[in-house]
């Protein structure tokens, strides 16, 4: 017996070693990339890689220490998991953190697991720097390690194998500790129940960090010795058919998933899809991890019987992480058994059979008999006695596969893992699931903690959810949560549903439209009536939440507990809610901007106080003309604004800010602009471009250190994107940041950077290169003003905005640590796009304020100025212009308000918003229309004042100079219109107008006009029409609608105008003007401003007067490998270009820039996605700006492929 214990404990590893010796070439794992290509590992290759990596890990950490596995789905995870087991480490699988919220979850997991190592791939390392920040965990990139097989002892029988962190917890992470012996026992149970042998084949998309994906799809195949074909969960969720096609292609004998996934396959499969499938190979199609629905079983068989799916292959099962995985299932080869029972009796805890046609009947699916070696009881949870025949009880388990317990939770673990019956028998595992055993098979009725007890009756949430999904009609599975809410000591029923876009639009209109409100009330009435009829109880609360905000786990399960907690805290993203009629039909909801009512009210109150202070302060303390003449702001101006919160308007209160909603911030910016456009711009630059990236993208420690100084006005912040030869175009950006140990080296120039010379912190966006000089995309870096190598260059003498400093910046080998990276390396433009979207919306608010000031001055002058025939105000031209101006103000204000409210709701329109925020195209459109309308207003003011307007004291010249730059700031109107026009028919503004602003009619008319104009329509004109469509939609039926529609109709008519003359024709015309006027350029010496070189501190004899500047390193040139391989890659690049370009690819030369055939930032996205799909590499769209020809891009891809192959071979030992 002494020899059998370690053999049992190391059973999985011994099996891997045995298969590697007996069948080294047999394929153990295949990973399917989204492009259809596969990567495979044989038994021999897997064993060799595991041994090599285990040797490295054993040197880095002691046996029993934890190793966090942070991998995307793929073979690297498989190798790392088994290497941890071989090295005696405890594997802790975890998902890579998502960009929004995942870091917080991972930090909590780090605290609980306290791992010595975190294992990842090199490409993920920059985004995981916080893992090592201040803790003992060391990050190892396993694809860069080289090792050799080492003689290592096997883990003992009582040693831990891995910690499985359960999904869906609303509390701290709860880790289930699974030992080697429990793992071996459960694998044996799975093998027996599923009938696995060496000829089996599995196809799985389940996440490897969940028990069903890890134990079922990775550990069990290795133990038995059969092939497992893996794919990423995202691949399945995007295209469920891909899973079925893989089952067909690889002749899988086993495949499994939760109930919702099988239901999704059955619903989505078309007749054409099914015609290509042969599923007769499946002997086990297991359904587990969530309640198995009888309707799903029937739908699945009905959908795929014609594809050869046999009823006996459908295999319902039951398991949980606390039991390693499987507890019951099958039996294999028999069709699932269903049982109809009385719903009303079940609510009393009794099991009574019912006729299936009885309205009171509820149909359950058997989860099969207990797995071999499992003891299973249904126990009364209160008395701890067996429930007895005909009674529902909590399911208790015992056997060798029960896990050790919960990590760092001894009291919770004792209650769950060491339960004893009333007679002292035990220990047992309490599962928390309710059910009963009938004819030796397990039936699950629900979760003990999810039960809603209404007047002594047990309401099972999943039963109500199924009914609601059926009645609502618009739901896919797992889009509804039912739970209990306390009502003065009594529990009531609450229902939360995920609305579709149609209901969101109806809810938005319903705020002021009785017909729309009636539609929603009718839906609520149908649901309440159905629930009352079926379950005999009323619904206390029914809420519709915004798409994408419904609480689900990463494996798709409904998070009822989290939903209940969010509802209790009023943090659900509700678009409509209704309560029990006798209490209040439409209860207090979240405010119209989507924020918590108390927070929204506080924001409005704070903004009102700030506005009142501003109106008192400005007349006493501000002299705009003096600031303009002196080209600076007096210190007291910024100090006063900072002391009153204007430099931290959206920073949280805890960081010294005012925590204003976006809508309230925009109203303050409008007020500031009416007082002084330059001052408003300076405040906007600091808040929107300077502080916002820190708040939204900085690592937590950096944000905590920097944000309070910025929010309190003790320091200013700047944003450096534009360059002398590039503007804000990433295609032409020359500033580069190259990876180096511990951070980045920054070199290059920026110019016209607002507030740069006054700023304490500067966000710099640069092209990112790896250590070898290969492009990574872009990166956003936060620099202190005293960073060595950062130089403030000359201030710009601007025409307008003269009181706000704008200057150039120079970076000479500036070192920036990894802790100062904003967002993710390679995705710096995400930071830039978010900041610029917000800045463009801010410009919209500034323009509203400026236009209102113009209208004030026009009215003041026109009502006092006497002209022939009476006052100037009564002149028809004046009236027409004021009428148009006030309409423009109303229309633009409506658009700005709508976008502000959208941002306060969190944004939910497609993929336009960065990190769930503002829609890029809509903000571009707002900025363009607003700046053009402000220029019109300033011009009208100047014209109305006549000669007086030309005098500086009239304020009109100052206002006009400041207004003029708005047409250029954050992207010139013409360039942005061309961008909007390029994507006019692909969503963008028209989709936003239709879906968010309820302007489906005007959006459809604009689309029809663009289609009619066809290819002859200039991009600028198409973009302008899209922008004005947004404005018209925002007006709705308001007083500005007729004016806006007239302007919009004129733009539609202009689409039919012919194209302008060719460049050569226009150049010839203009060149001919020299005959009349010559070339009157002035060449007088002018004023000398160069400093005498003899006064320079670094002067040397013979030194030139102008210091030479270090050149910015160019990206490393990619030399092509073998010509044949390069030729194939070039063909691939051309194929992928077709996904973003309508034409010109066929004639595109290998060395011809992509820009010449129309590739821009919009069309680059689908090209990058297709490249990623076909190559299996991570492709950032910004790489198409770095490698701008077919030849360059093909060489880069081949070099990356070659480098990856070399590294993979090295890692394999």
Secondary structure as UniProt FT lines:
FT   HELIX           2..9
FT   HELIX           11..22
FT   TURN            24..25
FT   STRAND          27..32
FT   TURN            34..35
FT   STRAND          38..42
FT   HELIX           43..60
FT   TURN            63..64
FT   STRAND          66..70
FT   HELIX           75..86
FT   TURN            87..88
FT   STRAND          90..94
FT   TURN            99..101
FT   HELIX           102..113
FT   STRAND          117..120
FT   HELIX           122..125
FT   HELIX           126..132
FT   TURN            133..134
FT   STRAND          138..141
FT   HELIX           142..144
FT   TURN            157..158
FT   STRAND          160..165
FT   STRAND          175..179
FT   HELIX           180..194
FT   TURN            198..199
FT   STRAND          201..204
FT   TURN            208..209
FT   HELIX           212..219
FT   HELIX           220..224
FT   STRAND          227..231
FT   HELIX           233..238
FT   HELIX           240..250
FT   STRAND          254..257
FT   HELIX           259..268
FT   HELIX           271..275
FT   TURN            280..281
FT   STRAND          284..287
FT   HELIX           294..304
FT   HELIX           305..307
FT   HELIX           311..313
FT   STRAND          314..319
FT   HELIX           321..323
FT   STRAND          326..329
FT   TURN            332..333
FT   STRAND          338..342
FT   HELIX           343..347
FT   TURN            348..349
FT   TURN            356..357
FT   TURN            359..360
FT   STRAND          361..365
FT   TURN            372..373
FT   STRAND          375..379
FT   TURN            381..383
FT   TURN            389..390
FT   STRAND          393..398
FT   TURN            400..401
FT   STRAND          405..406
FT   TURN            407..408
FT   HELIX           410..417
FT   STRAND          419..420
FT   TURN            422..423
FT   STRAND          426..438
FT   TURN            439..440
FT   STRAND          441..447
FT   HELIX           448..450
FT   STRAND          452..454
FT   TURN            455..456
FT   STRAND          457..459
FT   HELIX           461..472
FT   TURN            477..478
FT   STRAND          480..487
FT   TURN            488..489
FT   STRAND          490..498
FT   HELIX           501..510
FT   TURN            511..512
FT   HELIX           514..535
FT   STRAND          539..545
FT   TURN            547..548
FT   TURN            554..555
FT   HELIX           560..568
FT   TURN            569..570
FT   STRAND          574..579
FT   TURN            581..583
FT   TURN            592..593
FT   HELIX           597..621
FT   HELIX           624..630
FT   HELIX           635..643
FT   TURN            644..647
FT   TURN            649..650
FT   HELIX           653..655
FT   HELIX           662..675
FT   HELIX           677..684
FT   HELIX           685..691
FT   HELIX           692..697
FT   HELIX           700..711
FT   TURN            712..713
FT   STRAND          716..720
FT   TURN            724..726
FT   HELIX           730..732
FT   STRAND          736..740
FT   TURN            741..742
FT   STRAND          743..754
FT   HELIX           756..758
FT   STRAND          759..769
FT   TURN            771..772
FT   STRAND          775..784
FT   TURN            785..786
FT   TURN            788..789
FT   STRAND          790..795
FT   TURN            802..803
FT   STRAND          806..817
FT   HELIX           818..820
FT   STRAND          821..827
FT   HELIX           828..864
FT   STRAND          866..867
FT   TURN            868..869
FT   STRAND          870..871
FT   HELIX           872..874
FT   HELIX           876..904
FT   TURN            905..906
FT   TURN            910..912
FT   HELIX           914..916
FT   HELIX           920..945
FT   HELIX           946..950
FT   HELIX           952..954
FT   HELIX           956..966
FT   TURN            967..970
FT   HELIX           973..982
FT   TURN            983..985
FT   HELIX           988..995
FT   HELIX           1000..1013
FT   HELIX           1014..1016
FT   HELIX           1019..1035
FT   TURN            1036..1037
FT   TURN            1039..1040
FT   HELIX           1041..1054
FT   TURN            1055..1056
FT   HELIX           1063..1071
FT   TURN            1072..1073
FT   HELIX           1074..1077
FT   HELIX           1093..1095
FT   TURN            1097..1098
FT   TURN            1101..1102
FT   HELIX           1123..1137
FT   TURN            1138..1140
FT   TURN            1146..1147
FT   TURN            1150..1151
FT   HELIX           1154..1157
FT   HELIX           1161..1175
FT   TURN            1181..1182
FT   HELIX           1183..1186
FT   HELIX           1190..1211
//
